[in-house]
Amino acid sequence: MSDEWISIAAPATTSNIGAGFDIFGLALKEPYDIIEGRRIESGIIISEISGPGSEGIPTDPEKNSVSIAAAEVLRRCEADFGIEIKIKKGIRPCSGIGSSGASAAGGAYLAHILCGEKLSPTEVVLCAAHAENVTSGGFHADNVAPCVLGGFTMIRSYEPFEVITITPPEELGVVVAMPDVLVATKESRAVLPQEVSVRDLVFHVGNASCLVYAMMTGDLGLIGRSVKDAIFEPARAKLVPYLKEAEAVAMSHGALVSFLGGSGPCIISFYDKSSHNGEAIADSIKALYAENDMGCETWITECGTGCKRI
Ligand code: HSE
């Protein structure tokens, strides 16, 4: 049995993307977690966790997203070995850009490689989604699907599980702005309405359909017009100080659209790389928070290809 260490980069993802609550997801290039692992005789050990927010991440393998996802892969593959894991967080927890999703996807992908890649990509997603369910209190795969598969993903159905991935337009740039406020997914799901009106349903289906068409055809203008959410972001806006103001400054500095990332607090802005470099958007959001005595970290990034061995 080889005990060689291997390293996986598991990227941030943005989910929901307007009208696709728990359905749409997009892999980003940055930031990302690094999950390292090697085979051991038996069991799962987490020997190191470092990086932003790591002090609050459980080292108990039964409570940690990385190890829960890895254990599920070992179980499905009937593996006769265990794994020692080191976690280097690049994505702060409670960010809204899939921090726990990256951990879960990275753990599942790591174990998948150590098992000799016996599972299908969809099975790897399901192992990661199992960990999300245990740690975040809801079975949603809209972060782990793009994190494993890359690109823009759509979950057609959870029961039975079916996920489709497409390659987003090359020119689609992404600015991630993370204000200094923590929003836990559980807390952010607790404020959501349990029923929606037919009027909002019609609005969401129209925008969701057109967003998929625009992603497939590379119509950036239509992407900008189709990222709309009449239900979930309005319910969550109170959890993120200056959300509307940040979206407005992003729009006035060249964004195609600016919206709440996943369950928040990150603010995601799409821009056209052929005419902008994203800096004005990032700087304007940072300045807005600074004027209000709040810090805000930003990344100017693009769409990514998901987990990879580095
Ligand atoms: N779709 C999930 C939500 C993503 O919005 O609650 C959590 O990051």
Boltz pocket constraint, residues with backbone or C-beta under 6 A from the ligand:
constraints:
  - pocket:
      binder: B
      contacts: [[A, 15], [A, 16], [A, 21], [A, 22], [A, 23], [A, 96], [A, 97], [A, 98], [A, 140], [A, 142], [A, 143], [A, 185], [A, 188], [A, 189], [A, 262], [A, 263]]
      max_distance: 6.0
